[in-house]
Amino acid sequence: MRLRVEFTTEPFDLDEAPAHAVVAREVVEAAELDAVDVGPFGNTAEGGADQVLTAVDALLRRSLEAGATRISLQVNVVGEGAEAEGER
């Protein structure tokens, strides 16, 4: 199964990336994921279920330790599994 995770961390700082945002990006960039896309208002990454779930665990723990007060995330099944469930 392949998963896509989309996430943001808060509080926002438009002048400079806060430590929690930097840590979150480092986690997904270091994980064995494909299609990693980081941006100022949201980030996405795709990969196998085990890799994505391991990265999400690390992302939550390390971002909170680095000062995040809110982490919004969404995880979707992509590919064949998503089509079987009627999601495209």
N, C-alpha and C positions, 0 to 999 in steps of 0.2 A: 504494500500500500504506500502511495505517495501522499505527502501532506504539504500544504502551504500554510505558513504562519505569517500573519500581518500584525505588527505591534507598534505602539508608541509608548514613551515614558514621559512622565511629568514630574515636576513643573517644567514648563517651557522656558527657554531663554533665547530670544531671537538674535542676541548679539554674539553669544558664544555657546557652543554645545556644552551642556552641563555634564558633570562626571558620570551620572547615571546613564545618560544617553551614549556617551563614549564607551562605557563598559558594555552596554547592550549590543552595540555595533561590533565591538571586539569579539563578543561571544559568538555571534552568528557568523562573522567572517572567519573565525578560527575553527568553527564546527565543520564537519564533513557534509556540507550542504551544497546544493547547486542553485543557480539563479538567485543569488543574494543581491538585493537592491536596497541600498540605504539612502535615505533622504532626510531633509530637515523636519518633515511633518509625518513621516511614516516609513516603515521598513518592511520588506518582505523577504522570505526565503523559502525554498522548496527542497525537499529531499525525502529519503525513506522515512517511514514512521518512527523507527527507533532513533535515528539521527535527529529528527525534528523534535521529538519529545525530550530527548536528552538536552538539546540546545535550549528548549523552553524552560526546563527546570533550572539550568545554569543561568539563563537570562533573568528569570524572576529573582532568584536568590542574590545574584551579584548586583543587579540594578537596585534592589531594595537596600542592600548593604551600602551602595554608593550614593544613597540619598533620594531615590525615587519615592514619591508619595502616591503615585498612581501609575499602574501599568495596564494599558488596554491591549488585549490581544484577541485574535480570532484565528482559529485553526480550521482549515477545510481539507477534505479529501479531494485530491485532484487526479485526473486521468481516468482510467477504466473504472475504478471504484466509485468515483463521483457520478459517472454516467449511469452506472447500475442503480444508483439511488435517485436518479432523475435530476441531478444538479449538473449544471454546465458552467 
